[in-house]
Amino acid sequence: MTLDAVARLRTVSLDELNRSADLLTRTDRKYVVDHVGLHALLADHADRLVSLEIDGRRSFRYRSLYFDTPDVALHRAAATDRRHRVKVRTRVYDDTGTAMLAQA
């Protein structure tokens, strides 16, 4: 049921996503919902959502490694002061072998 809702979303290519990402201020909020709630959210907001599609695929495997100080200062700063957070991570996309180092 949820896969059908995702399949109906407009798609965005990786190039399009990367071009627009530099222009966005990212805000993350995480929620736990059941499948019925997720399906309803996808349906209700389909006009504002896109699904990344690369070579006809919408599901991708990747591995991330986050770096921090021995006293976990970066994690603590992100948890307590969102406006002044720092994040450093590597990410390897298993399907393409592409690797990235990101700092935010």
PyMOL commands that set and color helices and strands:
alter all, ss='L'
color gray80, all
select helices_A, chain A and resi 2-7+14-21+35-44+46-48+73-80+82-84
alter helices_A, ss='H'
color red, helices_A
select strands_A, chain A and resi 10-12+50-52+62-67+88-93+99-103
alter strands_A, ss='S'
color yellow, strands_A
deselect
rebuild
show_as cartoon
